[in-house]
Amino acid sequence: MTLSIVIMAAGKGTRMKSARPKVLHTLAGQPMLGHVIGTTATLQAAQQIVITGHGAEQVESAMRAAFAQAPLQFVRQEPQLGTGHAVQQAVPVLPDEGTTLILNGDTPLIQARTAQALVDACGGQRLALLTITLDDATGYGRIVRDASGQNVLAIVEHKDASPEQRAIREVYTGMMAAPTALLKRWLARLTNDNAQGEYYLTDVVAMAQADGVSVVAAQPQSEVEVLGVNSPAQLADLERRHQRAQAERLMEQGVRLADPARFDLRGTLEAGRDVEIDVNCVFEGCVQLGDEVRIGANCVIRNAVIRAGAVIHPFTHIDGDKDGATVGEGALIGPFARLRPGAQLGPEVHIGNFVEVKNSTLARGAKANHLAYLGDATVGERVNYGAGAITANYDGANKHRTVIEADVHVGSNCVLIAPVTLGEGATIGGGSTIGKDAPAGQLTVARAKQVSLSGWQRPRKTPK
């Protein structure tokens, strides 16, 4: 059976009070619409149709970039005249058979199992609605059932509902599945005879009843799956609900979180045994933590592999970006350290406070403990890299590499002008500017001779 997925993402989101289209506001580091597209990609639909409107070019560009391999199609709703009018725009690209699943781009946490349950409830023959019972149903369309309570008769929008109907707590979530051929027929019959002058998708329920088509309901496993976002406050609330759920999942796996309320995961996190994470840490992209890793407070870690026994001290920022970053077994990083893309640190490496490492490889036991920069460098085992030392890797046009072989000692406040190689066991005197290769096993010093001037006096201010 052919499955088509239609995602409504045309709304302006006035209550967001933002120039950014509502569906591009992020939850857990990803646009809300991206969550829906990513989830439904697992359903193996023949097509995914995204209905855009407000900020259409921006939305379409962002989704094409994020899901280059997905079978995405875009249709535009201009002007926006209601949910029924939105889905009408998809009719020309829908097939004449199979099932169409309709989802909301601003309901980001819908799960694949729930979407599949909705498709299964439709079965290619019935109109299936996703409903849920809420303590506060304000703003949602109410589910009106017959006297037996078994059959759905209608959905009444909140603004058109009577006081009795507003007392109903079972609501329509905005998501449904229908036989495509019947859906196309119903959409053609929609009118805007209502208080808002809009074309309501919910009117297809009455049409299904009139055509003798069963209207059934399916429910999600969790309320959070169907909560839509219309304001910054709702987005923040959904963010915290989602983060709490992720924290609980990790704690069930044995991760020790100092405070699950102060934890943010904006991607995927794989953790080994006896991992400890302190407060206010943010994990982005794809992060892997080995056994017995400890993450100090206020760290931000993105696209990185941190191997067993490593300690990331507080206020460390690790950003692997596309190239990734790796911290070896038993390494000590921070506090206040920064690892940039391409940082590959071996076992027992020490990177201390205010040290930055970019596109560099450090072998076992290498140390850069204070106020230093290593960019585009290959560092051997047991190297001691002094405070204030930097690799001058950029000549204004091109990047060049610095090679520091095993057991080199680089004194404080040195500048290594790449391309340059420091031979094994070399010592670089403090304050040196090194522009030529330094021989192995020797002391290399390159600095001005110290001079003391007798009789010199410091300038004094001239009295006014």
Secondary structure, 3 states (H helix, E strand, C coil): CCEEEEEEECCCCHHHCCCCCHHHCEECCEEHHHHHHHHHHHHCCCEEEEEECCCHHHHHHHHHHHCCCCCEEEEECCCCCCHHHHHHCCHHHCCCCCEEEEEECCCCCCCHHHHHHHHHHHCCCCEEEEEEECCCCCCCEEEEECCCCCCEEEEECHHHCCHHHHCCCEEEEEEEEEEHHHHHHHHHCCCCCCCCCCCCHHHHHHHHHHCCCCEEEECCCCHHHHCCCCCHHHHHHHHHHHHHHHHHHHHHCCCEECCHHHEEEEEEEEECCCCEECCCEEEEEEEEECCCCEECCCCEEEEEEECCCCEECCCCEEECCCCCEEECCCCEECCCCEECCCCEECCCCEEEECCEEECCEECCCCEEEECCEEECEEECCCCEECCCCEEECECCCCECCEEECCCCEECCCCEEECCEEECCCCEECCCCEECCCECCCCEECCCCCCCCCCCCCCCCCCCC
